[in-house]
């Protein structure tokens, strides 16, 4: 089975990004994460115990959905950048 260079590079970049601690790189992310965790705990305290699992499952599904969407956008942007580079390298002046 052959794998394209684009897929290999994309996978390598994704693996590299997975090792980044976003809270160390972005104060905005760090504060948003802290606020989201605080709000989640407040909601869990307000709900009856049998509904806590439902909220946790909803949170997990939303995170999965957001992550999958981000991955699609990242791959598309990366593919567009490679396509632009390839086209710019092969571009030549033309006369009409």
DSSP file (Angstrom, degrees, kcal/mol; ACC not computed):
  #  RESIDUE AA STRUCTURE BP1 BP2  ACC     N-H-->O    O-->H-N    N-H-->O    O-->H-N    TCO  KAPPA ALPHA  PHI   PSI    X-CA   Y-CA   Z-CA
    1    1 A X              0   0    0      0, 0.0     2,-0.3     0, 0.0     0, 0.0   0.000 360.0 360.0 360.0 127.3    0.0    0.0    0.0
    2    2 A X        -     0   0    0      0, 0.0     2,-0.4     0, 0.0     0, 0.0  -0.705 360.0-156.2 -95.8 146.3    1.5    3.3   -1.0
    3    3 A X        -     0   0    0     -2,-0.3     2,-0.0     3,-0.0     0, 0.0  -0.972  19.6-121.7-120.7 134.4    1.1    6.5    1.0
    4    4 A X     >  -     0   0    0     -2,-0.4     4,-2.0     1,-0.1     5,-0.1  -0.343  19.5-120.5 -72.4 155.2    1.4    9.9   -0.5
    5    5 A X  H  > S+     0   0    0      1,-0.2     4,-2.8     2,-0.2     5,-0.3   0.880 114.1  59.1 -61.0 -38.4    4.0   12.4    0.8
    6    6 A X  H  > S+     0   0    0      1,-0.2     4,-2.5     2,-0.2    -1,-0.2   0.917 106.4  46.7 -57.9 -45.1    1.1   14.8    1.7
    7    7 A X  H  > S+     0   0    0      2,-0.2     4,-2.5     1,-0.2    -1,-0.2   0.899 112.7  49.9 -65.1 -40.3   -0.5   12.2    4.0
    8    8 A X  H  X S+     0   0    0     -4,-2.0     4,-2.2     2,-0.2    -2,-0.2   0.927 113.7  44.3 -64.0 -45.3    2.9   11.4    5.7
    9    9 A X  H  X S+     0   0    0     -4,-2.8     4,-2.4     2,-0.2     5,-0.2   0.913 113.4  51.0 -66.5 -42.6    3.7   15.1    6.3
   10   10 A X  H  X S+     0   0    0     -4,-2.5     4,-2.3    -5,-0.3    -2,-0.2   0.927 111.3  47.6 -60.3 -45.7    0.2   15.8    7.5
   11   11 A X  H  X S+     0   0    0     -4,-2.5     4,-2.4     1,-0.2    -1,-0.2   0.899 111.0  51.6 -63.6 -40.4    0.3   12.9    9.9
   12   12 A X  H  X S+     0   0    0     -4,-2.2     4,-1.9     1,-0.2    -1,-0.2   0.904 111.1  47.6 -63.6 -41.0    3.7   13.9   11.2
   13   13 A X  H  X S+     0   0    0     -4,-2.4     4,-2.2     2,-0.2    -1,-0.2   0.884 110.7  51.6 -67.9 -37.9    2.5   17.5   11.9
   14   14 A X  H  X S+     0   0    0     -4,-2.3     4,-1.9     2,-0.2    -2,-0.2   0.919 109.7  49.3 -64.4 -42.6   -0.6   16.2   13.6
   15   15 A X  H  X S+     0   0    0     -4,-2.4     4,-0.7     1,-0.2    -1,-0.2   0.886 110.4  51.2 -63.2 -38.1    1.5   14.0   15.9
   16   16 A X  H >< S+     0   0    0     -4,-1.9     3,-0.8     1,-0.2     4,-0.2   0.907 109.8  49.6 -65.0 -41.1    3.7   16.9   16.7
   17   17 A X  H >< S+     0   0    0     -4,-2.2     3,-1.6     1,-0.2    -1,-0.2   0.827 100.6  63.7 -67.9 -31.7    0.7   19.1   17.6
   18   18 A X  H 3< S+     0   0    0     -4,-1.9    -1,-0.2     1,-0.3    -2,-0.2   0.774  99.3  55.8 -63.4 -24.4   -0.7   16.5   19.9
   19   19 A X  T << S+     0   0    0     -3,-0.8    -1,-0.3    -4,-0.7     2,-0.2   0.535  86.2 103.2 -85.4  -6.6    2.4   16.9   22.1
   20   20 A X    <   -     0   0    0     -3,-1.6     2,-0.9    -4,-0.2     3,-0.1  -0.559  68.1-139.6 -79.5 139.1    1.8   20.6   22.5
   21   21 A X    >>  -     0   0    0     -2,-0.2     3,-1.6     1,-0.2     4,-0.8  -0.846  15.5-166.6 -96.0 101.0    0.4   21.9   25.8
   22   22 A X  H >> S+     0   0    0     -2,-0.9     4,-2.2     1,-0.3     3,-0.7   0.828  83.4  62.1 -61.1 -33.4   -1.9   24.6   24.6
   23   23 A X  H 34 S+     0   0    0      1,-0.3    -1,-0.3     2,-0.2     7,-0.2   0.752 104.2  49.7 -66.5 -20.8   -2.4   26.1   28.0
   24   24 A X  H <4 S+     0   0    0     -3,-1.6    -1,-0.3     1,-0.1    -2,-0.2   0.674 115.6  42.9 -85.8 -18.7    1.4   26.8   28.1
   25   25 A X  H << S+     0   0    0     -4,-0.8     2,-0.4    -3,-0.7    -2,-0.2   0.695 117.8  38.0 -99.5 -22.8    1.2   28.5   24.7
   26   26 A X     X  -     0   0    0     -4,-2.2     4,-2.1     1,-0.1    -1,-0.2  -0.957  51.3-166.7-138.3 117.1   -1.9   30.6   24.9
   27   27 A X  H  > S+     0   0    0     -2,-0.4     4,-2.7     2,-0.2     5,-0.2   0.861  96.1  57.7 -67.6 -33.7   -3.2   32.5   28.0
   28   28 A X  H  > S+     0   0    0      2,-0.2     4,-2.3     1,-0.2    -1,-0.2   0.921 108.4  45.6 -60.9 -44.0   -6.6   32.9   26.2
   29   29 A X  H  > S+     0   0    0     -7,-0.2     4,-2.7     2,-0.2    -2,-0.2   0.915 112.0  52.5 -63.4 -43.3   -6.9   29.1   25.9
   30   30 A X  H  X S+     0   0    0     -4,-2.1     4,-2.3    -8,-0.3    -2,-0.2   0.934 112.1  43.7 -60.4 -48.4   -5.8   28.6   29.5
   31   31 A X  H  X S+     0   0    0     -4,-2.7     4,-2.6     1,-0.2    -1,-0.2   0.897 114.1  50.6 -65.8 -40.1   -8.4   31.0   30.9
   32   32 A X  H  X S+     0   0    0     -4,-2.3     4,-2.6    -5,-0.2    -1,-0.2   0.904 110.6  49.8 -63.9 -40.4  -11.1   29.6   28.6
   33   33 A X  H  X S+     0   0    0     -4,-2.7     4,-2.3     2,-0.2    -2,-0.2   0.917 111.8  47.8 -64.4 -43.5  -10.3   26.1   29.8
   34   34 A X  H  X S+     0   0    0     -4,-2.3     4,-2.2     2,-0.2    -2,-0.2   0.920 113.9  47.0 -63.5 -43.9  -10.4   27.1   33.5
   35   35 A X  H  X S+     0   0    0     -4,-2.6     4,-2.5     2,-0.2    -2,-0.2   0.900 111.8  50.4 -65.3 -41.0  -13.7   28.9   33.0
   36   36 A X  H  X S+     0   0    0     -4,-2.6     4,-2.4     2,-0.2    -1,-0.2   0.911 111.0  48.7 -63.8 -41.7  -15.2   26.0   31.1
   37   37 A X  H  X S+     0   0    0     -4,-2.3     4,-2.2     2,-0.2    -2,-0.2   0.904 111.6  49.8 -65.0 -40.6  -14.2   23.6   33.8
   38   38 A X  H  X S+     0   0    0     -4,-2.2     4,-2.1     2,-0.2    -2,-0.2   0.921 112.2  47.2 -63.6 -44.3  -15.6   25.8   36.5
   39   39 A X  H  X S+     0   0    0     -4,-2.5     4,-2.5     2,-0.2    -2,-0.2   0.893 110.3  52.8 -64.7 -39.6  -18.9   26.1   34.6
   40   40 A X  H  X S+     0   0    0     -4,-2.4     4,-2.6     1,-0.2    -1,-0.2   0.923 109.6  48.6 -61.5 -43.9  -19.1   22.4   34.1
   41   41 A X  H  X S+     0   0    0     -4,-2.2     4,-1.9     2,-0.2    -1,-0.2   0.894 110.4  51.6 -64.1 -39.2  -18.6   21.7   37.8
   42   42 A X  H  X S+     0   0    0     -4,-2.1     4,-1.3     2,-0.2    -2,-0.2   0.921 112.0  46.2 -62.6 -43.7  -21.3   24.3   38.7
   43   43 A X  H  X S+     0   0    0     -4,-2.5     4,-1.8     1,-0.2     3,-0.3   0.910 110.5  52.8 -66.0 -41.7  -23.8   22.6   36.3
   44   44 A X  H  < S+     0   0    0     -4,-2.6    -1,-0.2     1,-0.2    -2,-0.2   0.863 108.4  51.4 -61.8 -34.6  -22.9   19.1   37.6
   45   45 A X  H  < S+     0   0    0     -4,-1.9    -1,-0.2     1,-0.2    -2,-0.2   0.795 110.4  49.2 -71.8 -28.0  -23.6   20.3   41.1
   46   46 A X  H  < S+     0   0    0     -4,-1.3    -2,-0.2    -3,-0.3    -1,-0.2   0.787 100.6  77.4 -80.1 -28.8  -27.0   21.7   40.1
   47   47 A X  S  < S-     0   0    0     -4,-1.8     2,-0.1    -5,-0.1     5,-0.1  -0.463  91.3-102.6 -83.4 152.4  -28.1   18.5   38.3
   48   48 A X    >>  -     0   0    0     -2,-0.1     3,-2.0     1,-0.1     4,-0.8  -0.420  40.4-107.3 -65.4 151.2  -29.3   15.4   40.0
   49   49 A X  H >> S+     0   0    0      1,-0.3     3,-0.7     2,-0.2     4,-0.6   0.801 117.9  59.2 -53.6 -33.9  -26.6   12.6   40.1
   50   50 A X  H 34 S+     0   0    0      1,-0.2     4,-0.4     2,-0.2    -1,-0.3   0.724 105.2  50.3 -71.1 -18.4  -28.3   10.5   37.4
   51   51 A X  H <> S+     0   0    0     -3,-2.0     4,-2.1     1,-0.2    -1,-0.2   0.591  90.6  79.2 -92.1 -12.6  -28.1   13.4   34.9
   52   52 A X  H <X S+     0   0    0     -4,-0.8     4,-2.3    -3,-0.7    -2,-0.2   0.892  91.7  51.6 -61.4 -39.7  -24.4   14.0   35.5
   53   53 A X  H  X S+     0   0    0     -4,-0.6     4,-2.5     1,-0.2    -1,-0.2   0.889 107.9  52.6 -65.3 -38.7  -23.5   11.1   33.3
   54   54 A X  H  > S+     0   0    0     -4,-0.4     4,-2.4     2,-0.2    -1,-0.2   0.917 110.4  47.2 -63.0 -43.8  -25.7   12.5   30.5
   55   55 A X  H  X S+     0   0    0     -4,-2.1     4,-2.5     2,-0.2    -2,-0.2   0.904 111.6  50.9 -64.7 -40.8  -23.9   15.9   30.7
   56   56 A X  H  X S+     0   0    0     -4,-2.3     4,-2.3     2,-0.2    -2,-0.2   0.913 110.9  48.5 -63.3 -42.5  -20.5   14.2   30.7
   57   57 A X  H  X S+     0   0    0     -4,-2.5     4,-2.5     2,-0.2    -2,-0.2   0.902 110.7  51.1 -63.8 -41.1  -21.4   12.1   27.6
   58   58 A X  H  X S+     0   0    0     -4,-2.4     4,-2.4     1,-0.2    -2,-0.2   0.921 110.4  49.7 -60.8 -43.9  -22.7   15.3   25.9
   59   59 A X  H  X S+     0   0    0     -4,-2.5     4,-2.3     1,-0.2    -2,-0.2   0.912 111.1  48.8 -60.9 -44.6  -19.5   17.0   26.7
   60   60 A X  H  X S+     0   0    0     -4,-2.3     4,-2.2     2,-0.2    -1,-0.2   0.901 112.0  48.3 -64.0 -41.7  -17.4   14.1   25.3
   61   61 A X  H  X S+     0   0    0     -4,-2.5     4,-2.5     2,-0.2    -1,-0.2   0.888 111.2  50.5 -67.1 -38.7  -19.4   14.0   22.1
   62   62 A X  H  X S+     0   0    0     -4,-2.4     4,-2.7     2,-0.2     5,-0.2   0.913 110.5  49.5 -65.0 -41.8  -19.1   17.7   21.6
   63   63 A X  H  X S+     0   0    0     -4,-2.3     4,-2.7     2,-0.2    -2,-0.2   0.914 111.7  48.9 -62.6 -43.1  -15.3   17.5   22.1
   64   64 A X  H  X S+     0   0    0     -4,-2.2     4,-2.4     2,-0.2    -2,-0.2   0.921 112.6  47.9 -62.4 -44.2  -15.1   14.7   19.6
   65   65 A X  H  X S+     0   0    0     -4,-2.5     4,-2.3     2,-0.2    -2,-0.2   0.924 113.6  46.7 -62.8 -46.1  -17.2   16.6   17.1
   66   66 A X  H  X S+     0   0    0     -4,-2.7     4,-2.5     1,-0.2    -2,-0.2   0.908 113.0  49.6 -63.7 -42.9  -15.1   19.8   17.5
   67   67 A X  H  X S+     0   0    0     -4,-2.7     4,-2.2    -5,-0.2    -2,-0.2   0.906 110.9  49.0 -63.7 -42.8  -11.9   17.8   17.2
   68   68 A X  H  X S+     0   0    0     -4,-2.4     4,-2.0     2,-0.2    -2,-0.2   0.909 112.3  48.7 -64.4 -42.0  -13.0   16.1   14.0
   69   69 A X  H  X S+     0   0    0     -4,-2.3     4,-2.4     2,-0.2    -2,-0.2   0.909 110.6  50.4 -63.8 -42.8  -14.1   19.3   12.5
   70   70 A X  H  X S+     0   0    0     -4,-2.5     4,-2.6     1,-0.2    -1,-0.2   0.895 109.0  52.3 -61.8 -40.8  -10.8   21.0   13.4
   71   71 A X  H  X S+     0   0    0     -4,-2.2     4,-2.6     2,-0.2    -1,-0.2   0.902 108.8  49.9 -62.8 -41.7   -8.9   18.1   11.8
   72   72 A X  H  X S+     0   0    0     -4,-2.0     4,-2.5     2,-0.2    -2,-0.2   0.940 112.9  46.1 -62.6 -47.4  -10.9   18.4    8.6
   73   73 A X  H  X S+     0   0    0     -4,-2.4     4,-2.5     2,-0.2    -2,-0.2   0.896 112.9  50.5 -62.9 -40.1  -10.2   22.2    8.4
   74   74 A X  H  X S+     0   0    0     -4,-2.6     4,-2.6     2,-0.2    -2,-0.2   0.948 112.2  46.0 -63.2 -48.9   -6.5   21.7    9.2
   75   75 A X  H  X S+     0   0    0     -4,-2.6     4,-2.7     1,-0.2    -2,-0.2   0.903 113.4  49.6 -61.7 -41.6   -6.1   19.0    6.5
   76   76 A X  H  X S+     0   0    0     -4,-2.5     4,-2.5    -5,-0.2    -1,-0.2   0.922 112.3  47.5 -65.0 -43.3   -7.9   21.1    3.9
   77   77 A X  H  X S+     0   0    0     -4,-2.5     4,-2.2     2,-0.2    -2,-0.2   0.901 113.2  48.4 -63.4 -41.2   -5.8   24.2    4.7
   78   78 A X  H  X S+     0   0    0     -4,-2.6     4,-2.3     2,-0.2    -2,-0.2   0.924 112.1  48.4 -64.8 -44.6   -2.6   22.1    4.5
   79   79 A X  H  X S+     0   0    0     -4,-2.7     4,-2.5     1,-0.2    -2,-0.2   0.898 111.2  51.1 -62.8 -40.4   -3.6   20.5    1.2
   80   80 A X  H  X S+     0   0    0     -4,-2.5     4,-2.5     2,-0.2    -1,-0.2   0.898 109.5  50.4 -63.3 -40.1   -4.5   24.0   -0.2
   81   81 A X  H  X S+     0   0    0     -4,-2.2     4,-2.4     2,-0.2    -2,-0.2   0.909 111.4  47.4 -64.8 -42.4   -1.1   25.4    0.9
   82   82 A X  H  X S+     0   0    0     -4,-2.3     4,-2.7     2,-0.2    -2,-0.2   0.912 112.5  49.9 -64.6 -42.1    0.7   22.5   -0.8
   83   83 A X  H  X S+     0   0    0     -4,-2.5     4,-2.5     2,-0.2    -2,-0.2   0.908 110.9  49.7 -62.6 -42.2   -1.4   22.9   -3.9
   84   84 A X  H  X S+     0   0    0     -4,-2.5     4,-2.5     2,-0.2    -2,-0.2   0.912 111.7  48.4 -63.2 -43.3   -0.6   26.7   -3.9
   85   85 A X  H  X S+     0   0    0     -4,-2.4     4,-1.9     2,-0.2    -2,-0.2   0.927 112.2  48.6 -62.0 -45.0    3.1   26.0   -3.5
   86   86 A X  H  X S+     0   0    0     -4,-2.7     4,-1.2     1,-0.2    -2,-0.2   0.913 113.4  46.8 -62.9 -42.4    3.1   23.4   -6.3
   87   87 A X  H  X S+     0   0    0     -4,-2.5     4,-0.7     1,-0.2    -1,-0.2   0.882 111.1  51.4 -67.4 -37.7    1.2   25.8   -8.7
   88   88 A X  H  < S+     0   0    0     -4,-2.5     3,-0.2     1,-0.2    -1,-0.2   0.830 108.1  52.7 -70.3 -29.6    3.4   28.7   -7.9
   89   89 A X  H  < S+     0   0    0     -4,-1.9    -1,-0.2     1,-0.2    -2,-0.2   0.795 115.4  40.3 -73.4 -27.3    6.5   26.6   -8.6
   90   90 A X  H  < S+     0   0    0     -4,-1.2    -1,-0.2    -5,-0.2    -2,-0.2   0.441  90.2 116.5 -99.8  -0.3    5.2   25.6  -12.0
   91   91 A X     <  +     0   0    0     -4,-0.7     2,-0.3    -3,-0.2    -3,-0.0  -0.413  39.0 178.3 -71.2 142.2    3.7   29.0  -12.9
   92   92 A X        -     0   0    0     -2,-0.1    -2,-0.0     0, 0.0     2,-0.0  -0.980  36.6 -91.7-139.6 153.0    5.2   30.8  -15.9
   93   93 A X        -     0   0    0     -2,-0.3     2,-0.3     1,-0.0     0, 0.0  -0.359  44.3-164.0 -64.8 143.6    4.3   34.0  -17.5
   94   94 A X        -     0   0    0     -2,-0.0     2,-0.4     2,-0.0    -1,-0.0  -0.907  12.1-139.2-127.5 155.8    1.8   33.8  -20.4
   95   95 A X              0   0    0     -2,-0.3    -2,-0.0     1,-0.1     0, 0.0  -0.941 360.0 360.0-114.8 137.5    0.8   36.1  -23.2
   96   96 A X              0   0    0     -2,-0.4    -1,-0.1     0, 0.0    -2,-0.0   0.396 360.0 360.0-103.3 360.0   -2.8   36.5  -24.2
